Each structure stands twice: as structure tokens, then as C-alpha cells.
Amino acid sequence: MSDLYIGLMSGTSLDGVDGVIVDYAIGPTAVLAHTYLPFPVALAADLLALNSSGVDELHRAALAANSLVSLYAQVVHNLLKHANISALNIAAIGAHGQTVRHRPQEFDGTGYTLQLNNPALLAELTGIDVAADFRSRDVAAGGQGAPLVPGFHRAAFGGSKAHVAVLNIGGIANLTVLGNPNSESAPLGFDCGPGNALMDEWCRAQTGQNYDAGGEWASNGSVHPQLLAHMLTEPFFAKPPPKSTGRDLFNPHWLRGHLARFSNITPVDVQATLAELTASTCSTCVNSYSKDSKLVLVCGGGALNTHLMRRLQAHLPNCQVASTQARGLPPMQVEAAAFAWLARQTMLRQTASIKSVTGAKGARILGAVYPA
């Protein structure tokens, strides 16, 4: 049986789709090919709108899922062409879909998590088995269903003799605490709060640019201490893990509610304060739950934000803050590689969730399979 897997990732940043081919005969970081396709403007707008209730949303969601999967299929074809590999040689595709609602344990005690996807269509368009729906099994077992990546972080980065933390800064930021491999303790992982989502949305609204490249705009502003302090009163930040979040909470409405209490803050100072919010909440999580870490590996788009990386290092003077590139895996490939790993766990009927991460009743085999 082939040990080649494709992982696809489109996250809460709503910028596009990253895809990788991983050769597990070599190891979890053996990426043979990587490609990226941006979201068409209309699709990004549709997906963003579906994070909130609206007219005819079931119909709109179904069509958005079809459009998303068409883009997924294009990414898959580009990967196969780039690597000169036949679809017949790929064991499976891990396709997470696009999270539009995430409310575990709410309402009826179980809650729900919803990812827009059409894995049956993806199997049809690619001729490859598809593993999808990775969160719902954990939610059914009483867990948060997120974050999904700590198991992969352990497989990819857990070999160090020192305590290591992995900080994924996508639209939402999450932390994985790997600890010392000689320890009996299980990994810990949870969402820290907003990553790039609020910064990207503010930058888009104020400048027309999709994101603040390198954090250059934020670096020209000044942090507004009162605004930062007010945002830090959000109860989510004080909640102990296991915990997860998303655009259900950290969205433009949340930001407007805080900004309404202050006047005469320049747009660039708001951007600087949002960057500091991400740096502050992430570093607080590291200091609270991974204080022995000597290395914090950063992945996701946040690793490319030079200003944010500087602020993280300033908040964490006793450990090294570095991109996952230092461990051989570029930061924009990590989450896609994680979904290749998740697909492999599904196909091999091996557990992928971690009780200490999600709070579920126990480790579970995640995902549903759509055969080609």
C-alpha cells in the first residue's frame, strides 16, 4: 500500500488553500511538493458571510462547499503534476473543509462543529480516497474537536530532548506543549485566541490590502494600552484548557464592540494593538502552560510576520522563538502536512485525538472516508 498522502488546508484566515504531498515512507515532514492557490474574491466573501446566520444559508453553504472543493481539486492536480506522481499512487487526501461554525459543548451539552466541504465531490474529481470530517467524532465524545494538530506536532517535532512548544498562528492561534520526551506527561494543546484574523480584517478594511505584510504597518503604530487592557478582559483568555474558539467569537463585531469605548485611535495604532493582543495572549499561554520550554516553534502565517515574531520574542526572553523552518518544515506547510497525517491515521484506523488536548472521554479515530 502506498504511503503517500495529500493534505489540504484552508484556515480561518480565508486567504486560500495550501496543499502538500507527504511521503510517510520517509517521515511526517517529508514534503515532496507544496502548492498554494488563493481564494477567488467571491468565494472568500461567501465563506466569511457564512460565519453568521443569513438568508437561505443552507443553499449558499452547499454551493460554497462545491466551489471550495473545485479549488481543492485544482490544488491536488497541481501537486500531482509538480511531483510527477499519478493519482493512483496516493493513498488518500486529508481535506478538513472550511470551518464556519464551531460551538462544541454548547446549547444541548454536545454542541456542534461545522466545516463546509463536499468530500464525495473531491473523490469524484480526483479519483483519490478522501478522509474528511475530522472534528465531529471528538465532539461526540464530549471534546472540543480542536485543536486537531497536536498529534501531528508530536510526530513531527517531538524528538527534542528539551521542552518544546509549537505555536500555530493562523486566523486563530493555538499552542501545543510537547514537554520533554522522557516525561510520561501527555501533550497539551489548546486555542490561545485570535491569531491573524482580526489583524487581517482590520488591515483589509483600512488599507484595502488583504494582510499586513511582515507586520510593517503595525510596526509603525503605537499600542493603545487602554484598548489592549479592555480586549484582554475577554473571558475566553482566562478560561483554562481544554478550550477552542474561532470566528464565532473573534470577529469584526467583537472588535467594533471594544473600539466603541474609545475615540481618536488612529487605524495604525489599532493594528499595532491587535498585533500586541496576539503576541500577549500567545506568550501568556506559553508562560502559563509551557514555562520550561526552551524553544517555541512558530508556524502558520504569523511566522512570516516579522513584527509579531519580534513581539513574541520580547514577551518570551527566556526561550528561543523560531519558525518551524528551523526543524525542516516551512511554516506555511505545517497545517497541510498535519491533515495528510490525519488522513493517514484515519486510513490506518489509528487514533488521532488526544484526551488531554480536547477533553474528550478518550482518544478517538477521527474522520470519515469517501472512497474514490
C-alpha positions in Angstrom: 0.0 0.0 0.0 1.2 3.5 -0.9 2.4 5.7 2.0 1.9 8.9 0.0 -0.7 11.3 1.4 -2.0 14.7 0.4 -3.1 17.2 3.0 -5.2 20.3 2.2 -5.7 23.3 4.4 -7.9 26.4 4.2 -8.0 28.1 7.5 -9.7 30.9 9.3 -7.5 33.5 7.6 -9.7 32.9 4.4 -6.7 33.6 2.1 -6.6 30.3 0.1 -5.6 26.7 0.1 -2.3 25.1 0.9 -1.6 21.6 -0.3 1.2 19.1 0.3 2.2 15.6 -0.7 4.0 13.8 2.2 5.9 10.6 1.8 5.4 8.7 5.1 7.9 6.1 4.0 10.4 8.8 4.9 8.6 10.6 7.7 5.9 13.1 8.7 7.9 16.1 7.5 9.0 14.6 4.1 7.1 17.0 1.9 7.6 16.1 -1.8 5.5 19.0 -3.2 3.7 22.1 -1.9 1.4 24.4 -3.7 -1.0 27.2 -2.9 -4.0 28.8 -4.6 -5.7 31.9 -3.4 -9.4 32.1 -2.8 -11.3 33.9 -5.6 -12.7 37.1 -4.1 -16.3 36.0 -4.3 -15.6 32.6 -2.6 -13.8 34.3 0.3 -16.7 36.7 0.7 -19.2 33.9 0.7 -17.3 31.9 3.3 -16.8 34.9 5.5 -20.6 35.7 5.3 -21.5 32.1 6.2 -19.8 32.6 9.6 -23.0 34.4 10.6 -26.7 33.5 10.1 -28.3 34.8 7.0 -30.9 34.4 4.3 -31.0 31.0 2.6 -27.8 30.0 4.2 -28.2 26.2 3.7 -28.4 26.8 -0.1 -25.5 29.3 -0.1 -23.4 26.9 2.1 -23.9 24.0 -0.2 -22.8 26.0 -3.3 -19.9 27.5 -1.4 -18.7 24.0 -0.5 -18.8 22.9 -4.1 -16.8 25.9 -5.1 -14.3 25.2 -2.3 -13.9 21.6 -3.4 -13.3 22.6 -7.0 -10.4 24.7 -5.8 -9.2 21.8 -3.6 -9.3 19.5 -6.7 -7.2 22.1 -8.7 -4.6 22.1 -5.8 -4.5 18.3 -5.9 -3.9 18.2 -9.7 -1.2 20.9 -9.4 0.5 18.9 -6.7 0.5 15.7 -8.7 1.8 17.5 -11.8 4.6 19.2 -9.8 5.7 16.0 -8.2 5.2 13.9 -11.3 3.1 11.4 -9.3 0.0 9.6 -10.5 -3.3 9.8 -8.5 -3.2 6.0 -8.3 -0.1 6.3 -6.1 -1.8 8.5 -3.5 -3.3 6.6 -0.5 -5.7 9.4 0.5 -6.4 13.1 0.7 -7.0 14.7 4.0 -9.5 17.5 3.4 -10.6 19.4 6.5 -13.0 21.8 4.8 -13.7 25.3 5.9 -14.9 25.9 9.5 -17.9 28.3 9.5 -19.3 27.4 13.0 -17.6 25.9 16.0 -19.8 25.6 19.1 -18.7 22.4 21.0 -20.4 21.6 24.3 -22.9 24.5 23.9 -26.7 24.6 23.7 -27.5 20.9 24.4 -24.3 19.8 26.1 -22.8 18.3 22.9 -22.9 21.3 20.6 -21.6 21.1 17.1 -18.8 22.0 14.7 -19.4 22.7 11.1 -16.9 22.5 8.2 -18.1 23.3 4.7 -16.9 20.5 2.4 -18.0 18.1 -0.2 -15.6 15.2 0.1 -17.7 13.0 -2.2 -17.2 15.5 -5.0 -13.5 15.8 -4.2 -13.2 12.0 -4.5 -15.0 12.2 -7.8 -12.9 15.0 -9.2 -9.5 13.5 -8.2 -10.0 9.7 -8.3 -8.4 9.5 -4.8 -9.9 8.3 -1.5 -10.7 11.3 0.7 -10.7 11.5 4.5 -12.7 14.3 5.9 -14.9 15.4 8.9 -12.1 15.2 11.5 -13.7 17.2 14.3 -17.1 15.7 14.9 -16.1 12.3 16.4 -14.2 14.1 19.1 -17.2 16.5 19.8 -19.5 13.4 20.0 -17.1 12.0 22.7 -17.5 15.2 24.7 -14.5 17.0 23.4 -13.7 20.4 21.9 -12.9 18.8 18.5 -10.0 21.2 18.4 -7.2 21.8 18.0 -6.5 18.9 15.7 -2.8 19.4 15.1 -1.1 18.5 18.4 -0.8 14.8 17.4 1.0 15.8 14.3 3.2 18.3 16.2 4.2 15.4 18.4 5.1 13.2 15.4 6.9 16.0 13.6 8.7 18.0 16.3 8.6 15.8 19.4 12.1 14.3 19.2 13.9 17.0 21.0 15.5 16.3 24.4 14.3 19.7 25.6 10.9 21.0 26.3 9.4 22.3 23.0 6.2 24.3 22.3 4.6 24.7 18.9 2.6 27.8 18.3 0.4 27.8 15.2 -0.6 31.3 14.3 -3.3 31.1 11.6 -6.5 33.1 11.8 -6.8 31.7 15.3 -3.7 30.9 17.4 -3.2 27.5 19.1 -0.4 26.1 21.3 0.9 22.6 21.6 3.1 21.8 24.6 5.2 18.8 23.9 7.3 18.8 27.0 10.3 16.5 27.5 10.1 13.2 25.5 11.5 11.4 28.5 8.4 12.5 30.5 5.3 10.5 30.9 3.0 13.5 30.6 0.7 13.7 27.6 0.9 16.6 25.2 -1.3 19.6 26.0 -2.9 21.7 23.3 -5.5 24.5 23.1 -6.5 27.6 21.3 -4.9 30.8 22.6 -7.2 33.3 20.9 -7.0 35.4 17.8 -4.0 34.9 15.6 -4.1 36.8 12.3 -7.9 37.0 11.8 -8.5 40.4 13.5 -5.3 41.9 12.1 -6.1 40.8 8.6 -9.7 42.1 8.7 -8.7 45.5 10.1 -5.9 45.8 7.5 -8.3 44.9 4.7 -10.9 47.4 5.9 -8.5 50.3 6.4 -5.9 49.8 3.6 -7.5 47.5 1.0 -4.6 45.1 1.5 -5.5 41.5 2.5 -2.9 41.4 5.3 -0.2 43.5 6.8 2.9 42.1 5.1 5.6 41.4 7.6 3.7 43.5 10.2 5.2 46.6 8.6 2.1 48.7 9.1 1.7 47.6 12.8 5.3 48.3 13.4 4.7 52.0 12.5 1.9 52.3 15.1 1.8 52.5 18.9 0.0 50.1 21.2 -3.0 51.7 22.9 -2.7 50.4 26.5 -6.4 51.0 27.4 -7.7 49.3 24.3 -5.4 46.4 24.9 -6.4 46.1 28.5 -10.1 46.2 27.6 -9.7 43.5 24.9 -7.8 41.3 27.4 -10.9 41.2 29.7 -12.5 38.8 27.2 -13.4 35.8 29.4 -12.0 33.3 26.9 -8.5 34.3 27.7 -8.9 33.4 31.4 -10.6 30.1 30.7 -8.4 27.1 31.4 -7.8 24.4 28.7 -9.2 22.4 27.1 -10.7 25.2 25.1 -11.2 26.2 21.4 -12.5 29.2 19.6 -13.0 30.7 16.2 -14.7 33.5 14.2 -17.9 32.8 16.3 -16.2 34.9 18.9 -13.3 36.8 17.4 -14.8 38.7 14.6 -15.4 42.3 13.4 -18.4 42.6 15.7 -16.2 41.7 18.7 -13.6 44.3 17.6 -16.2 47.0 17.0 -17.6 46.5 20.5 -14.2 47.2 22.0 -13.4 50.1 19.7 -16.7 51.8 20.5 -15.4 52.6 24.0 -12.5 54.6 22.8 -12.2 57.5 20.4 -9.5 59.1 18.4 -7.4 56.0 18.0 -5.7 56.0 14.6 -6.1 53.0 12.4 -2.4 52.2 12.5 -2.5 52.2 16.3 -5.4 49.8 16.3 -3.3 47.5 14.1 -0.4 47.7 16.5 -2.7 46.9 19.4 -4.2 43.9 17.6 -0.7 42.6 16.9 0.2 43.1 20.6 -3.1 41.3 21.6 -1.9 38.2 19.6 1.6 38.4 21.0 0.5 39.0 24.5 -2.2 36.2 24.7 0.1 33.7 23.0 3.0 34.4 25.2 0.8 34.3 28.3 -0.2 30.8 27.3 3.4 29.7 26.8 4.4 31.2 30.2 1.4 29.6 32.0 1.5 26.1 30.4 4.9 25.7 28.9 7.2 27.7 31.2 10.0 25.0 30.9 10.1 25.3 27.1 13.5 26.4 25.7 12.2 26.6 22.1 8.9 27.9 20.7 8.4 26.8 17.1 6.0 29.1 15.2 4.1 28.1 12.1 1.2 29.5 10.1 1.1 32.9 8.5 2.1 34.5 11.8 5.6 33.1 11.4 6.0 35.4 8.4 5.0 38.5 10.4 8.4 39.9 11.4 6.9 42.4 13.8 4.8 39.8 15.5 7.8 37.4 15.9 9.8 40.3 17.5 7.0 41.0 19.9 6.7 37.3 20.8 10.4 37.1 21.5 10.2 40.2 23.6 7.5 38.6 25.7 9.4 35.3 25.9 13.0 36.3 26.8 13.9 33.0 28.3 13.4 30.8 25.3 14.1 31.0 21.6 11.2 31.9 19.2 11.8 30.5 15.8 9.9 29.4 12.6 9.3 25.7 12.1 11.7 26.1 9.2 14.4 25.5 11.8 13.1 21.9 12.1 12.9 21.4 8.3 9.3 22.2 7.7 8.4 25.7 6.3 5.7 27.4 8.4 3.1 27.5 5.6 3.3 23.7 5.0 2.7 22.6 8.6 -1.0 22.6 8.8 -1.5 21.0 5.4 1.1 18.3 6.4 -1.0 17.8 9.6 -4.0 16.9 7.5 -2.0 14.5 5.5 -1.1 12.9 8.9 -4.7 12.9 10.0 -5.8 11.2 6.7 -3.2 8.5 7.3 -4.4 7.9 10.9 -7.9 7.6 9.5 -7.0 5.1 6.8 -5.0 3.0 9.2 -7.8 3.2 11.8 -5.4 4.7 14.4 -6.4 7.4 16.9 -5.6 11.0 16.2 -7.2 12.9 19.0 -5.6 13.4 22.4 -7.8 13.4 25.6 -5.5 15.9 27.3 -6.0 18.3 24.4 -9.7 18.2 23.6 -11.1 17.0 26.9 -13.0 14.1 25.2 -13.7 10.9 27.0 -10.7 9.3 25.3 -8.6 9.2 22.1 -10.7 8.5 19.1 -10.2 7.5 15.4 -11.1 10.7 13.6 -12.6 11.2 10.1 -14.9 9.6 7.6 -13.7 8.0 4.3 -15.1 8.7 0.9 -13.6 6.0 -1.4 -12.7 7.0 -5.0 
